[in-house]
Amino acid sequence: MSDLLAHDVAGDGEAVLLLHSGAADRRQWDGQWAALTARHRVVRPDLRGFGETPPPPEPGWSDSADLLALLDALGIERVAVVGSSYGGRIALELATVAPQRVSQLLLLCAAYPGVQRTPAVEAFGEAEDALLEAGDVEAAVALNVQTWLGPDATPAARDALGEMQRRTFEIQLVADDDLDPVRPDVDAATIEVPTVAFSGGQDLDLFQDVARHLADVMPHARLVELAWAGHLPGLERPEQTGYLLLAELAAPAEPADGKA
């Protein structure tokens, strides 16, 4: 694609790329933005079909190609990538196709196709599909907010996620299904980038399984379990999540288990 993703960039120092979840857009990182940009040059894009980035006009596009084009335009050769949920999957794709561009992976409750889906995730998908097929977008928004935010999320955080999810539906429900991205084959066991896989103790079981799997199979990964967290810790405890990310960015991951 020749047009760049909508994005924000601020700060100085080593570069950090923030990739949002599939229920949100780049506003997901509002709670960490000030802390991260005080120490790093930080980029947060809206992935294609989210926020202010429209769906692609033609087939043959990929998220990793979009991100590499953005990094090139900004003159960033190497970047630490923080990926939340779907953004974690895209981070793994980027590390697969361009490992020389990725210095570190911080994966917050990442999605990964190499782990079998669980009944709880299947039930969520079926419920969401039924609501959308019935045209009840507001109920689908409410279902996503209820599912993806843990008990520590404030009413303001729930409203913020609802607004972002509603925007995602507005864009994607009218998009052409034939314009799905080209996805590289990702084998986490071959990704040698230093990695931290964060798991939320209040999250759906699939994403806890994914975090454990990534920590087990990736050569330089470790698991950090957040007992308090649901699927989107950055929205649930914004300040604490910012501190966690800054600490890991200052000390690249080593292959050992951790608790927080």
Disulfide bonds with the S-S distance in Angstrom:
none
